Amino acid sequence: MSRTVGTVSRGLRAPIIREGDDLIDIVTQSVLNAARSPEDGFTVRDRDIVAMTEAIVARAQGNYATVDQIAADVRAKLGGGTVGVVFPILSRNRFAICLRGIAKGCEKVILQLSYPSDEVGNHLISLDALDEKGVDPYRDVLTLEKYRELFGYEKHPFTGVDYVEYYENLIKEAGAQVEVIFANDPRAVLEYTKDVLTCDIHSRARSKRLLKAAGGNRVLGLDDILTASVDGSGWNEKYGLLGSNKATEDKVKLFPRDPQPLVDAIQKRLMEETGRHIEVMVYGDGAFKDPAGRIWELADPVVSPAYTAGLEGTPNELKLKYLADNDFGHLSGEALRDAIAEAIKKKDTDLKGQMVSEGTTPRRLTDLIGSLCDLTSGSGDKGTPIIYIQGYFDNYTTE
């Protein structure tokens, strides 16, 4: 085994993307320029992976919507009266501008917050505080007054924001009345209104089902808002407002629309330019959880909204340390290496359920690779919205 390096993830610098930019050309040239660089160059190989952040795809599409356009769609679909806004995440970047638009399309908002944290782990209060006060989050519905009596004014440890007060003020500033409740059963809001916009991400289908079965009238999710253009807005027919980010104080960038043709076209262009079969994907949030802040990163509806066919599926790997400690525990040195290499060469095409694959993280390739990409590019000023990965599909025997 002559190779001494396995998987490598590189962040590629790219121009600032604007509406109308040709991403097929920009991504292709960014890869070629990086590969040919005299300082940081590399050899392009079959089954390399090039990934681009969803943000540059949506920016190139011009997929934006204003507060007023959100308001118009909410008003048209939910009637413009008293609307329950259930389970929003606590985020200035992800939800605050959406909330302004939602509130602007209603006379009154019943804001139902989950507690002690939102869906992705942003905490309003701690579990210890619930225990201390004898509150059962599975059964107890708290009014704002009761919440303040019990827990006071808690600020988020990272942002310094009291999100209860912040969201309450955003709704009032948008011209709507507001009433805040705290409950973890979406049906609690039906005591106040039958028209509901459920704003959770990954549990949205269940929330809608429960609300409709319990007598909800107009029950929608964020994925039902801006599924088509409203007054010239952008749109996303599959995810609506899900996956949107703050662009300005009165505009959001939506999740990219149908990026599948883009990844297929980039793969084709790279084949023409390099003669290599390179996999291509679009990625958003990684699917990992911060152990210190207890925040699950995935605030997008999916990690990857589009990818080429070679990225379908899950890894099929042996656990090397299991082999070393069990099957080949009596071997060492060259003999151990050769035995493990032979086991890899002879492994079954599907190792599901076998002890030798236990602990090998059987998640979807796009979730794993998208998480690697998100960690590589970051979300700040690195300026590397294109990620180039080599060796991801290699194993211990790859020369």
C-alpha positions in Angstrom: 0.0 0.0 0.0 2.0 2.9 -1.3 -0.5 5.7 -0.5 -0.2 7.3 2.9 -3.1 9.8 2.6 -6.8 8.9 2.6 -9.7 11.3 2.5 -8.8 14.9 1.8 -11.4 17.8 1.9 -10.4 21.1 0.3 -12.2 24.4 0.4 -11.9 26.1 -3.0 -12.1 29.9 -3.2 -14.6 31.3 -5.6 -15.9 34.7 -6.8 -18.8 36.3 -4.9 -21.9 34.9 -6.7 -24.6 37.2 -8.0 -27.9 36.6 -9.6 -27.6 35.3 -13.1 -24.0 34.0 -12.7 -23.1 30.8 -14.6 -22.4 28.3 -11.9 -21.6 25.6 -14.4 -18.7 27.6 -15.6 -17.7 29.1 -12.3 -17.6 25.7 -10.4 -15.8 24.0 -13.3 -13.1 26.7 -13.6 -12.7 26.9 -9.8 -11.9 23.1 -9.8 -9.5 23.4 -12.8 -7.7 26.4 -11.4 -7.2 24.8 -8.1 -6.0 21.5 -9.6 -3.5 23.4 -11.8 -2.3 25.7 -9.0 1.6 25.5 -8.7 1.3 25.8 -4.9 -1.8 23.8 -4.0 -2.5 21.7 -7.1 -3.7 18.1 -7.2 -4.5 15.3 -9.7 -8.1 15.0 -10.5 -9.3 11.4 -10.1 -12.4 9.3 -10.9 -15.0 9.4 -8.0 -13.7 12.7 -6.6 -16.5 14.8 -5.3 -17.2 18.5 -5.9 -19.8 20.2 -3.8 -21.2 23.7 -3.7 -23.2 25.4 -0.9 -26.9 25.8 -1.5 -26.4 29.6 -0.8 -24.5 30.2 -4.1 -27.1 28.2 -6.0 -30.0 30.2 -4.7 -28.1 33.5 -5.1 -27.4 32.6 -8.8 -31.1 31.8 -9.2 -32.1 35.1 -7.6 -34.4 33.1 -5.3 -35.4 35.7 -2.8 -38.6 36.9 -1.2 -39.5 40.0 0.7 -41.5 40.4 4.0 -44.4 41.8 2.0 -44.4 38.8 -0.4 -44.4 36.4 2.5 -47.3 38.3 4.1 -49.3 38.2 1.0 -49.1 34.4 0.7 -49.8 33.9 4.4 -52.9 36.1 4.2 -54.1 34.4 1.0 -53.7 30.9 2.4 -54.6 31.4 6.1 -57.2 34.1 6.0 -55.4 37.0 7.6 -57.2 36.6 11.0 -55.8 34.9 14.1 -53.2 32.4 13.1 -51.3 29.9 15.3 -47.5 30.0 14.7 -46.3 26.7 16.1 -42.8 25.4 16.9 -40.6 28.0 15.2 -36.8 27.6 15.7 -35.1 30.4 17.8 -33.0 32.1 15.2 -32.4 35.6 13.9 -30.9 34.3 10.7 -33.3 31.5 10.1 -36.7 32.7 11.3 -36.9 36.3 12.4 -37.5 37.8 8.9 -40.0 35.0 8.1 -41.9 35.8 11.3 -42.1 39.5 10.3 -43.7 38.4 7.1 -46.1 35.9 8.7 -47.2 38.5 11.4 -47.7 41.1 8.7 -50.2 38.7 7.0 -52.3 38.2 10.2 -54.4 40.3 12.6 -53.2 38.2 15.6 -50.5 35.6 16.1 -50.7 32.8 18.7 -47.0 32.0 19.1 -46.5 28.5 20.5 -43.0 27.8 21.5 -41.7 24.4 22.4 -39.7 24.2 25.6 -37.2 23.8 27.1 -35.7 24.1 23.6 -36.6 24.4 20.0 -36.4 21.6 17.5 -32.7 22.0 16.8 -31.6 22.5 20.4 -31.7 26.2 21.1 -32.6 26.4 24.7 -35.0 28.8 26.3 -34.4 27.3 29.7 -32.5 24.3 31.1 -33.9 20.9 32.0 -32.6 21.5 35.5 -34.8 24.6 35.7 -37.8 22.5 34.7 -37.0 20.0 37.4 -36.5 22.6 40.0 -39.9 24.2 39.3 -41.8 20.9 38.9 -42.8 21.6 35.3 -43.6 18.6 33.1 -42.8 19.6 29.5 -44.8 16.7 28.1 -48.1 17.8 29.7 -47.9 21.4 31.0 -49.1 24.3 28.8 -47.7 27.6 30.1 -48.9 31.1 29.4 -46.4 33.9 29.0 -47.2 35.2 32.4 -46.7 31.8 34.0 -43.5 31.3 32.1 -42.1 34.6 33.3 -43.2 33.9 36.9 -41.3 30.6 36.9 -38.3 31.3 34.8 -37.9 35.1 34.4 -36.0 36.6 31.5 -33.5 34.1 30.1 -31.1 35.1 27.4 -29.5 32.7 24.9 -26.0 31.9 26.0 -24.5 32.4 22.5 -26.5 35.3 21.1 -27.5 37.2 24.3 -31.0 37.4 23.0 -34.2 36.7 25.0 -36.0 35.1 22.1 -39.4 35.2 23.7 -39.3 38.9 24.0 -37.6 39.3 20.7 -40.2 37.4 18.7 -43.0 39.0 20.7 -41.7 42.5 19.7 -41.2 41.5 16.0 -44.8 40.5 15.8 -46.0 43.7 17.4 -43.8 45.8 15.2 -45.3 44.1 12.1 -48.7 45.3 13.2 -50.2 42.2 14.7 -51.4 41.3 18.1 -49.6 38.5 19.9 -50.2 35.9 22.6 -47.4 33.6 23.6 -47.9 30.0 24.9 -45.4 27.3 25.7 -46.3 23.7 24.9 -44.9 20.6 23.2 -48.1 19.2 21.8 -49.0 21.1 18.6 -52.7 20.7 19.3 -52.5 23.1 22.3 -52.8 26.0 19.9 -56.3 24.8 18.8 -57.7 26.2 22.1 -56.9 29.6 20.6 -57.4 29.3 16.8 -58.1 26.6 14.2 -55.9 28.2 11.5 -52.3 27.1 12.1 -48.9 27.5 10.5 -46.6 24.9 11.9 -43.0 26.0 11.5 -41.1 22.9 12.6 -38.7 21.4 10.1 -38.2 17.7 10.5 -41.3 16.9 12.5 -43.7 19.0 10.3 -45.6 16.1 8.7 -46.5 14.7 12.2 -47.5 18.2 13.4 -49.8 18.8 10.5 -51.4 15.3 10.8 -52.1 15.8 14.5 -53.5 19.3 14.0 -55.8 18.2 11.2 -57.1 15.2 13.0 -57.8 17.3 16.1 -60.0 19.7 14.2 -57.7 22.3 12.7 -59.2 24.3 9.9 -56.5 25.7 7.7 -53.3 23.8 8.7 -50.1 24.6 6.7 -46.4 24.3 7.2 -43.5 26.6 6.2 -43.2 24.2 3.2 -46.6 25.4 2.0 -45.7 29.1 1.9 -44.1 30.5 -1.3 -44.4 27.3 -3.3 -45.1 29.5 -6.3 -44.1 33.1 -7.1 -46.1 35.8 -5.3 -45.9 39.3 -6.7 -42.6 38.5 -8.4 -41.0 36.7 -5.5 -38.8 33.7 -5.7 -40.2 30.3 -4.6 -39.5 26.7 -3.9 -42.2 24.3 -5.0 -41.0 21.5 -2.7 -39.8 23.3 0.5 -41.4 26.7 0.4 -39.9 28.9 3.2 -38.0 25.9 4.7 -34.3 26.4 4.5 -34.5 30.2 4.0 -32.0 32.6 5.5 -32.0 36.3 6.2 -30.7 38.3 3.3 -31.6 41.8 4.5 -33.9 43.2 7.2 -36.9 42.7 4.8 -35.8 39.9 2.5 -34.9 36.2 2.8 -32.9 34.0 0.5 -34.9 30.8 -0.2 -33.6 27.2 -0.5 -32.5 26.7 -4.2 -35.1 25.6 -6.7 -34.6 22.2 -8.4 -30.8 22.1 -8.5 -30.7 18.6 -10.0 -30.1 19.8 -13.6 -27.2 22.0 -12.3 -25.3 19.1 -10.7 -25.8 16.9 -13.7 -24.5 19.7 -16.0 -21.5 20.3 -13.9 -20.6 16.6 -13.8 -20.9 16.5 -17.6 -18.7 19.6 -18.0 -16.0 18.2 -15.7 -16.0 15.0 -17.7 -15.4 17.0 -20.9 -12.6 19.0 -19.3 -10.8 16.3 -17.3 -11.9 12.9 -18.7 -12.8 12.0 -15.1 -16.1 10.9 -13.6 -16.6 13.3 -10.7 -19.6 13.2 -8.4 -21.4 16.5 -7.8 -23.7 17.7 -5.0 -25.3 20.8 -3.5 -25.1 20.9 0.3 -26.7 23.1 3.1 -26.5 22.5 6.8 -24.5 19.6 8.1 -26.3 16.9 10.1 -24.2 17.1 13.3 -24.8 18.2 16.8 -22.6 20.5 18.9 -21.9 18.8 22.2 -21.2 22.1 24.0 -24.1 24.2 22.8 -26.4 21.2 22.3 -27.5 22.6 19.0 -28.3 20.3 16.0 -26.9 22.1 13.0 -29.5 20.9 10.5 -32.0 23.7 10.1 -32.4 23.0 6.4 -35.1 20.5 5.3 -32.4 18.2 3.9 -28.6 18.2 3.9 -28.4 17.8 0.1 -31.2 18.9 -2.2 -29.4 17.5 -5.3 -26.6 15.1 -6.1 -25.4 12.9 -8.9 -26.2 9.2 -9.0 -22.9 7.9 -7.5 -23.7 9.6 -4.2 -26.9 7.5 -3.6 -26.8 5.0 -0.8 -24.9 4.4 2.5 -21.3 3.3 3.2 -20.5 -0.5 3.2 -17.5 -0.7 5.5 -15.8 -3.2 7.8 -14.8 -2.0 11.3 -11.0 -2.3 11.2 -10.5 -2.3 14.9 -13.1 -5.1 15.3 -11.1 -7.2 12.9 -7.8 -6.4 14.6 -9.1 -7.2 18.0 -11.2 -10.3 17.2 -10.8 -12.1 13.9 -7.1 -11.3 13.7 -6.2 -10.7 17.3 -3.4 -13.2 17.1 -1.6 -11.4 14.3 0.6 -8.3 14.1 2.7 -6.3 11.7 2.8 -7.3 8.1 0.6 -10.4 8.6 -2.1 -8.4 10.3 -2.1 -5.8 7.5 -2.3 -8.4 4.8 -5.1 -10.3 6.6 -7.2 -7.1 7.0 -6.6 -6.1 3.4 -7.8 -9.6 2.2 -10.9 -9.3 4.4 -11.7 -5.9 2.8 -11.3 -7.3 -0.7 -13.6 -10.2 0.1 -16.3 -8.3 2.0 -20.0 -8.8 1.1 -21.6 -6.2 -1.0 -24.1 -5.6 1.8 -22.8 -5.9 5.4 -26.0 -4.8 7.1 -26.5 -6.7 10.3 -23.1 -8.3 10.4 -20.9 -7.8 13.5 -17.9 -6.8 11.4 -19.7 -3.6 10.3 -21.0 -2.6 13.8 -20.3 1.0 14.5 -19.5 2.1 11.0 -22.0 4.9 10.8 -24.6 3.6 8.3 -26.0 7.0 7.4 -26.7 8.3 3.9 -23.6 9.2 1.9 -25.0 12.7 1.2 -25.6 13.4 4.9 -22.1 12.3 5.8 -20.4 14.1 2.9 -22.6 17.2 3.2 -21.6 17.4 6.9 -17.9 17.2 5.9 -18.5 20.0 3.4 -20.3 22.2 5.9 -17.5 21.8 8.4 -14.9 22.6 5.7 -16.5 25.7 4.3 -17.9 27.1 7.5 -20.5 29.8 7.5 -18.3 33.0 7.8 -15.5 34.6 5.8 -13.5 31.7 4.5 -14.7 32.4 1.0 -14.7 28.7 0.0 -18.3 27.8 -1.1 -17.0 25.0 -3.3 -15.6 21.9 -1.7 -13.4 19.3 -3.4 -13.1 15.9 -1.8 -10.7 13.1 -2.8 -10.4 9.6 -1.5 -13.8 9.4 0.2 -14.6 6.1 -1.4 -11.1 4.6 -0.8 -10.4 1.9 1.7 -7.3 0.5 3.4 -6.4 -1.5 0.2 -6.6 1.4 -2.2 -3.2 2.0 -4.0 
